Amino acid sequence: MNHPASLAAIRKPLPEELLLALQNLLEDRCSTSLAMREHHGSDESSYDPMLPDAVVFAQTTEEVSSIVRLCNHYEVPVIAYGAGSSLEGHILALRGGVSLDLSQMNNMVAVHAEDLTATVQAGVTRKQLNLEIKDTGLFFPIDPGADASLGGMAATRASGTNAVRYGTMRENVLALTVVTADGRIIKTGTRAKKSSAGYDLTRVFVGSEGTLGIITEVTVRLYPLPEAISAAVCTFPSIADAVNTVIQTIQMGVPVARVEFLDENGVKAINAYDKMQLPEKSLLLFEFHGSEHGVQEQAELVQEIAAAHDGGDFEWATRPEDRSRLWAARHNAYFALLQMRPGARSISTDCCVPISMLAECIGETQLDCERCGIVYSIIGHVGDGNFHVIMMIDPEDAEDIAKAEGVNARMVARAIAMDGTCTGEHGVGLHKMDFLIQEHGENAIDMMRALKHAFDPKNIMNPGKIISWDKN
Ligand SMILES: Cc1cc2nc3c(=O)[nH]c(=O)nc-3n(C[C@H](O)[C@H](O)[C@H](O)COP(=O)(O)OP(=O)(O)OC[C@H]3O[C@@H](n4cnc5c(N)ncnc54)[C@H](O)[C@@H]3O)c2cc1C
């Protein structure tokens, strides 16, 4: 998919003085090599690459501050880069500039096991965090499929399979250290569990996608590892039966830890990709956390609900290694689906609706996909009312792209009409800017624009993302 030519037209060359200053500051941690720029200017979205002019690697908050001060002085864009796993064109350097890679900021700052909190540098990834705290008996539950950085996850307000029980980054970030667009260093919160102290800047930066400031440290909540965990797979004769099982489970307040939906296409893809033998029908993957007794009670209740919706018997993954394999396969679903059509790229969608509307929204969306004759799969974190249609398209075929974008636009319109949202977890980036206006309306977008202008008056922070700088 191409970018509007107007965006390329406003690219300015990187000032020589700025490059020299960055090289003096960072030495070999400042690169202009094509390979490095390509790596930082392309992503999993269906957009063409858009390269930054330079890539810099920071190791401390103070270095981030110096880099941003320089870019602010020369009015050059700065695009924060975590693990580059975002899906909506977030990290593309529309106007060139400097990609600020935080992956070398990967130190633990503090673990307060007694308070169930950890503070990490922004480049620490979710898997690394869980490894670092494994001896404390605690864990960090937020798990977007990719091994994303905590800074990137905060910046996209990420969630994943565990959110139905443990919440998203919105609920789990307590405090941030942020470098503002003029290079100042601020702290936005504390480790206290709650606070009524003024405007909630933490939640302004959570979900701001690098457009308001650069997050350099993140303080998150941790949770005790559950005494008992069990996981099960249950198949259904139709998508509607599976989804209605989930709706009733949530409405009855069963505290499931995970409940993931995969349609038949999705199951076939992961069976082939991960050499699994899952039954090739619509299915739900469940995980229950709690005491031995609590887990058993939850599982029995959900089995009854599933049976009432023609669900098959639960197939249990009891051994930890079987559970890990199951969830790894679920997390790989995106890459498995890409194999359904060799050479394809994906257009992934992401909407979220109130739970009572989920069956209707998924049902109508599936009909739409069938009518369009595209290669697709529907998967989702259905316990949250969140699902994705992943469409495998030929990037050279304009008709194919138009069909998929049509499905996406109608799905978003459907979700918004149901009082839902155009993105449950992936964020806005470049791809969802128009949908954001549909969802919030011009007046709310004006308030967001006012915020952007106040926080980033020279429009250097990941410009051209989430909202346009000028009112069109
Ligand atoms: C296979 C696959 C499955 C996925 N599944 C899920 C899922 O289930 N749930 C989900 O929520 N997401 C999912 N995602 C999307 C992705 O993993 C998230 O968007 C992730 O949170 C991005 O983190 P990152 O470190 O890769 O950030 P990047 O992609 O590097 O950056 C994302 C955005 O945040 C900004 N940013 C990055 N770091 C900082 C920082 N320190 N300060 C300020 N801004 C910053 C960037 O400028 C950019 O706008 C999936 C992605 C893939 C590839």
The ligand as an ORCA input file, in Angstrom:
! r2SCAN-3c Opt
* xyz 0 1
  C       2.306    -11.446     15.819
  C       1.829    -10.232     16.547
  C       0.809    -10.357     17.472
  C       0.358     -9.236     18.178
  N      -0.625     -9.398     19.119
  C      -0.994     -8.349     19.870
  C      -1.939     -8.516     20.921
  O      -2.454     -9.590     21.156
  N      -2.240     -7.429     21.666
  C      -1.677     -6.201     21.438
  O      -1.966     -5.264     22.161
  N      -0.801     -6.019     20.439
  C      -0.444     -7.052     19.663
  N       0.474     -6.871     18.669
  C       0.997     -5.517     18.394
  C       2.308     -5.109     19.121
  O       2.998     -6.190     19.667
  C       2.040     -3.989     20.084
  O       1.570     -2.850     19.435
  C       3.266     -3.625     20.975
  O       2.697     -3.106     22.132
  C       4.283     -2.618     20.406
  O       5.471     -2.647     21.187
  P       6.913     -2.444     20.505
  O       7.925     -2.444     21.583
  O       7.094     -3.405     19.412
  O       6.712     -0.964     19.955
  P       7.061     -0.388     18.517
  O       6.368     -1.155     17.476
  O       8.513     -0.225     18.391
  O       6.375      1.045     18.640
  C       4.994      1.168     18.715
  C       4.600      2.626     18.890
  O       4.979      3.082     20.175
  C       5.950      4.119     20.083
  N       6.958      3.825     21.105
  C       7.734      2.715     21.196
  N       8.514      2.814     22.279
  C       8.224      4.002     22.869
  C       8.709      4.687     24.004
  N       9.649      4.156     24.795
  N       8.196      5.898     24.294
  C       7.237      6.460     23.516
  N       6.739      5.862     22.430
  C       7.223      4.649     22.116
  C       6.478      4.083     18.668
  O       6.886      5.347     18.222
  C       5.267      3.578     17.906
  O       4.379      4.625     17.644
  C       0.936     -7.973     17.934
  C       1.968     -7.845     16.993
  C       2.402     -8.956     16.295
  C       3.510     -8.788     15.309
*
